């Protein structure tokens, strides 16, 4: 987008203080857009102050407004004069919820609240929703050598589909249905971004749920590594995909799987070990057997989430991301190493006396 325009488009980013959303906000500001972000509580300085400091030299300072996915109030005000919406906000648990509704209600009802407000606003041209590969294939069983693509949907009725995958699938499906059923005069374009497990440097001290396993590897609270495989993506690539989703005309009406490749926890731990062992960090990389993960699940609820994934390999097709969005993902090695350096630089992992710091900073 040309930065010399007098009136650049106004973009709303929901859940602006989140791990991914903060990257989206900063990238938009850097590109010269006007950005409005929603937060649940404007008086929460822990969330608000870092947002205001994301891009101090931007042409337009970020605007912040209060809005909650569980409340109708505030959304009409948040959407006023916005041309583009990036609906990033959605709960991502690090342990199973006590009841499914804790995830389903904000994900599904929240999405419908935002889309209904978009329809009323009259100014919205395109909405980008942050979905997940969990909406493409969220069951914890896989077909041998199956590669899942944008035409695939998670079976929400499967006993192997957890509450998070169900929430992302229902939220995305209700978004596509909402657009389909809108009167022509109110209709706007929709794009879905379906990222894998998001890693990468943090712009605030909010540690994303997906970053916790790497944090545990770095602080030695994961003494053995379970045989768990994840399809990874870089938070910077996902933010860029959101930007391209509003700038590439051909993106309208499509689902984009964003990611690089599938990696085992053990491969991740070895990448960290090789990078940081000479800087005074010991990263365990010995295999953890299934039975031990099962026993651990009785005292650590986060183990319940990974137990059904053990030994399964999940593969996804990111060709649309490359061909239409022209986005070449970072390597998982770079993503993992940059994540760890970010944890150290922000004081979340203590520095050792041998710590040398990152060799370069790629947009973080």
N, C-alpha and C positions, 0 to 999 in steps of 0.2 A: 504494500500500500504506500503510495507517495506520501512522504511526510510533510510536503509543502502545502497540502490542502488546509484551508482555513478551518474547516469543520470536519475533522476526522470522525468516523463512526464511533458511536458509544456502544461498548460491549459490557454486558453484565456477566460476572463470574460468581456462581453460587458457591457457598462454603469457602470463601476466599482465603481463609487462614490455614487451610489444609496443606498437607505435604505436596500434592500435585498442583492444587489450585494456586499456591503461592508462585510456582514456576510459571503457570499460565498467566497470572497477573503481571509478573515482571516482564515476560516476553512481549505481551501486548503493549505495555508501557514503553518498552524499548523500541517497538515498531511504530510508535507515534499515535496509538489509539487512545481514546478516552476510555477509562475503565472504571466501572462501578462494581464493587464487591459486596456480597452479603455476608454478614456475621450474625450470630445469634444474640450477641450482647456487646454493644458498643462501649460499655464501661469496662470491659475486660482488656486491660492494657497488655496483658501477656500475649493476647492474640492480635490486638489492634496495632500496637506500636511497631512490631516488625513489618507489618504490611505497609505502613506509611513510610518505612525506611528502605523498602525493596529497591526503589529506583528514584533516588532523590533528585536526579537531574532530568527527569522526564518532563516533556513539554506540559503535560497535564497531570496534576497530582491525582492519586487514586481517590475515588469517592467511596465511602463506606456507609452502608445502610443496614438496619436491622431487619431480618426476615428469618422465619423458622419454617422448616419443612412440614411441621405438624400444625401450623397455624396459617389461616388464610390472610390474616392482617399483614400488611407490609409489602405484599408482592406487587400490587398495582403501582405503588410508589417506586418500588425497586425497578420495575420494567419501563417506567416512563421515558419515552424518547429513545429507547434502546433499539438498535438495528440488529444486533447479534447477541445471542445468549449462549453461554457455555455453562451447562448444568453439570457441575462437577461434584457437588455435595451428595454424599450417600454414606451410610455407616459401613465400616469394614472392621469386623470384630477380630480380636486375637484369641478368642475362646468362644465356644458355642453359646448362643444366647439362651437365657432361661426359657424363653418362648419365642416362636418364630415371628410373632407380630412385632417384636422389638426391632426386627430388621425390615419386615415386609411393609409396615405402615409408613415409615419415613421414606423408604425407597419408592414405593408405588404411589402412595397418596401425595408425597412430596413432588414427584415428577408431574403428576396430574395438576397439582396446584400451580406449578411453574408454567406448564403449557397452557392452562386455561388463562392465566394472566397474560401470556404472550398473545393469545387470540384476542383478548380484550384490548391490548395496547394499541394495535393497529399499525405499529411502526416496525415490527419485527420481520426481518427478511429471512433469517436462517437461525436454527437452533442446533447446537452441538451437544449431545448428551454423552457423558462419560459412562459407558457401560463396562463390560469386562469380558475376558475370554470365558468367564464362568457362565455367561449367557450363551456362549457358543457350544461349549462342552463343559458342563459343570459336574457331571456325574463322576464319581470316584472309581468307575470302571472304564476301561478303554478297550477298543477293538485293536488287535495286533496290527502294528504298522499303520494305523489309521491317522491321516492328517486331516484335521478339522478346519473348515473354512467359513467364510461369511454367510454361506447359505445354511449352515447348521445351527440348530437351536437345542439348548439343554432341555431334556425331558423332566419337567417339574414334578411329574407323577412317579418318577423312579425312586425306589427306596435308597438309591445310592446318591441322591441329590440333597445336599445340605441346605440349611436355611439361607446362607449367603448367596449361593448359586441361584436358588429359587427367587430371592429378592431381586437380583440383577436381571434375571430372565423376565420376570413379570414386569419390572419397571420399564425395561426396553420395549417389550411387546406392547405394553399399554401406550407408550409414546408413539410407536408406528401406527397403532390403531386409532389413536387420537387424531393424528394428522390425516389419516385416510377418511375419517368421518367428519372432518371440519367442512363447513360450507366453503365453496370456492373463494368467495370474497374475503374470508378470514385466513385462508391457508398460507402457511409459510413452509420453507424447506427444512428438512431434518437430516442430520448426519449423526451416525453413531461411531464413537471411538471405543474399541474393545481391546484394552491393553492386557498384557500378561501381568505377572507379579512385578510390581514397580519397585525398582531400586535406583540409587543415584544420590548425588549430594543434596543436602537439605539447605533451604534458604532461611529457615527459622529453626528454633529448637524443638519443633514438633516432630517427634520421631514417628514416621508412618508405621502402621502395623506390619507392613511387608518388610520393613527394615529390621525388625526385632531379632530375627534369626541371625543376621550378620552381627548385630550388637552383642548377642550372646556368644557368638564365636570369638569376638574380639576381647570380651571381658572374662573368658574362660568359664562361663556358666553353662556351656554345652560341651561337656567332657567327652562325649561320644556322638558320632554323626549318623543319624538315621538315613536309610536308603530312600530318600524322598527326592522327587524330580519336579522342577518347576520350569514353566516357560517364562523367560525373563524379558523385561524391557527396561529402558532407561527413562527416568522421569523427565529428562530434557527432551528426549525423542517424543514422549507422549505429549508434552506441552507444545512442541513444534507441530505435531499432528493436529492438535486443536486449532492452532493458528491457520494451518493449511486448509483445514476443514471449512473455514469461512472465506478463504481467498481463492481456492480452486473451484471454478464453476462445476466441473465434472464430479465433484465430491457429493453433490446433493443427492439424497435418497439412497446413500450407500452405507454399509457397515465396514469399518476398517479394523482389522486385527493388527495391533501394534506390538512388535516384539522382535527379538533377535534370534534366540535359540533356547532349547531346553537344556538345563544343567542339573546335575545331582548336587545335593548338599555337600557331599564329599569333595566334588570338584571345586565348589565355591570355597570350602575351607582350605584346600591346597593352594588356591590362588592367593588367599589372604596370608597363608603361612609363608609362601615364597616371597611375598612383598614385604612382610613385616617382621619376620623372625630376627633379622639383623638390626631391627629397630627396637628390640626389647619386648616384642609381643609374641606370646606362644599361642598358636591356634591349634586346638585338637583336631585331628582328622582321622581318627580310628573309627571303624564301623560300629554302629549301635544295632544290635539284633532286634528283631521284631518283638520278641517276648519282653525285652527290657522297655521298649517304648510302650507296650501294652501295660506293664506294671506302672510305669511313670504316669500314665493317663489317669490313674486313680488319685494322684496327688497334684498333678499339673494339668489343668483343663485345656491348656493350649496343645498338649500332646494328642488330645481327642481329635483335633482337626486334621492332623497329619497321619494318624493311624491308618485310615482307609486308603491313603495315597501311596503307602510304602510299596516299592518295587514297580510302580506304574510309571510309564513314560508318556508324557502328553505333548503332542506335536500339532502345530498350527500353521496355517498358510497365510503369510503376510504379503503376498504378491500385490494385492491392491494398494497397500501402503507404499510399496516401491514404485509401481507403475503409475498410479494416479496422483498420489501426494508427493511423489519424487523424494521420498524420505529413505535414506540409507541408515539403518540403525547402528549405533555404537556397538562395539563388541562387548559381550558380557564380562570379559576380563577387565576392561576399562571401567565399566559400570560398577562392578564389585569393589575394585580398588578405590575409586573415587568416593563411593559410599563410606568406606572405612575411614578414609582421610577426613571426610566431612564430620564423622562422629568424633574424631579426635580433635579436629580444629574447633569444634563447638563445645568441647569440654565434656561431652557425654561419655566418652572413653578417655581416661586420664592419659596424659603424655608421659612417656618414659624419658629417662635422661639420654637415651640413644635415638630418640625420635628426630628424623631429618625433615619431615614435612613433605607435602606433595611436590613432584617435579614440575608440574604445570597445573593450572586451574582452567578447565574447559567450561566456561560459563557457569561458575558457581562461587 
